[in-house]
Amino acid sequence: MKIVTDCAADMPAEELEKLGIVQAPLFIQFPEGEVNSADITADEFYNRLEAMRPAIPTTAMPSTGLFAELYRKAAEKGKDILSIHISSGLSGTINAARDGGEQVKTEANVSYWDTLTLSGGERFQVMAAALADKAGWAMNAIQERLVAIREKTEVIYTLDTLEYLARGGRIGRVKALAGALLSLKPVIRVDTDGKYSTVSTGRTLGKSMTAITEHLHGKYGNTPLWVTILHGRFAEKAEALSREIQEKLNIAKLEVMRISPVLGVHTGPGIVGAAVVPMELMGDLAK
């Protein structure tokens, strides 16, 4: 089987190559032209983002034709395809994938999976599918595991400013807390419907990071966890959140990663948070 995903999964290039995953690009549209999100480093992107304030770039999902071509190439190798994507509550990418699959339905056998999340949470599901396939799991077994991971994964973060979410029109339910909230530091999570919701707000990033840790402890207790700390250009805050989480949660694996530029369009550089999954759902695969 061939796994197809999108770059909102925040998977490093070496990981994609090792697992044989095909990544559909998402695009960043600057005034001077469109850039494939995979072709610009995080620091290059944030430099350009900050230089063009108060304007911000926009993003564009892959076209149906691009998906059709990806599926056609995979099908030429005689493989079934599982296409795993960013939450339908946050992007139309999976709809474009389905439409692309319709164009090649006589050539390719494509199944689609809505992760109902993004970033590190999406990555957990993509990794699990690829590793389970390599281990010889049947499609129904893979999808059962993806359901469990989707239900038990938490993606939660705080922002230095809501400026980018507001300008990009991505606040959703957070919008109700606009105005005075713009001077605060919200704690935002991806809810079960695959959309953003607000957990709490703090007057400092430190208090909001503590709220993240407390929320995670309330959800997972002493369960052994795989935690991916995620940030834009906020390495110091990522290190601080890592320390706090390690002190209060049962960490089986912890890593620190950067979010992709295409997600950074909507958050700005001042984002720090975590994607968390119980280790029991990944440990038998990621050995």
C-alpha positions, 0 to 999 in steps of 0.5 A, a space after each residue: 500500500 502507498 500512503 499519501 499525505 499533505 505537508 500539514 502533517 509536519 513530517 521531516 523529509 527524512 521521515 517521509 523518505 524512510 517510510 516511503 510516504 508521498 507528500 502532497 504540497 500545500 502552497 504559500 502565496 506571497 505577493 511576488 509569487 507562489 511557493 511550495 511549502 516544502 521548498 522554504 525553510 521555517 526561518 526563511 518563511 518567518 523572515 519573509 512573513 515578518 518583513 511583509 507585516 501588516 499584510 500576510 500571505 495566503 495558503 492554497 491546497 493541492 489541486 485535484 489534478 495534482 492529487 490525480 497525478 500522485 494517485 496515478 503514479 502510485 497505482 502504476 506500481 500496483 499499490 492500493 493507496 491510503 490518502 491521509 489528510 489535515 482535518 476537514 474542519 480546517 482545510 478542504 484538502 481531503 475534498 480535493 483529494 477525493 475529487 482527484 481520486 474520482 479522476 483516476 478511479 478506473 486506474 487507482 484504488 484510493 481510500 481516504 482518511 480524515 485525521 480531524 487534526 493537523 501538525 503533530 497529531 496528523 503525523 502520528 496517524 500517518 506514521 502509524 498507517 505507514 508502519 502498520 502497512 510495513 508490518 503487514 496489517 490489513 486495511 481494516 486493522 490499520 483503520 481501527 488503529 487510526 480511529 483509536 489514535 484520532 480519539 486519544 490524540 491531543 493537539 494543543 497550543 498557545 500563541 503570542 498573538 492572535 493577529 495571524 489567526 484573525 487575519 487569516 480567518 481561521 479563528 472559528 470558535 475562538 473568534 467569540 473571544 476576540 477584542 480584549 482576548 487579542 491582548 491575552 495568550 489563548 490556549 487553543 486545542 483541536 476539538 473532536 470535530 476537527 475544529 479549533 476551540 479555546 481551553 483557557 487564556 492567560 496574561 502571560 505565555 508562562 501561565 498559558 504553557 502551565 495551562 497546557 500542561 495542566 490540561 494534558 495531565 487532566 486528560 492523561 493522568 499517569 499514562 505513558 505518552 509520546 509528546 511532540 513539542 511544536 513551535 514556529 520560531 519560539 525555541 526558548 518557549 519550546 524548551 520551557 514547555 518541554 521541561 514543564 511537561 517532563 516534570 508533570 507527565 509520564 513521558 515515554 518519548 519526547 521530541 521538539 519539532 518546528 511546525 511547517 511554514 504553511 501552518 505558520 501562515 496562520 499562527 505567526 512565529 510565536 506559537 508553542 504547543 504539543 501533540 500528544 498520544 498514549 504510547 501504547 497506541 504507537 509503541 508496538 509499531 515504532 520499535 
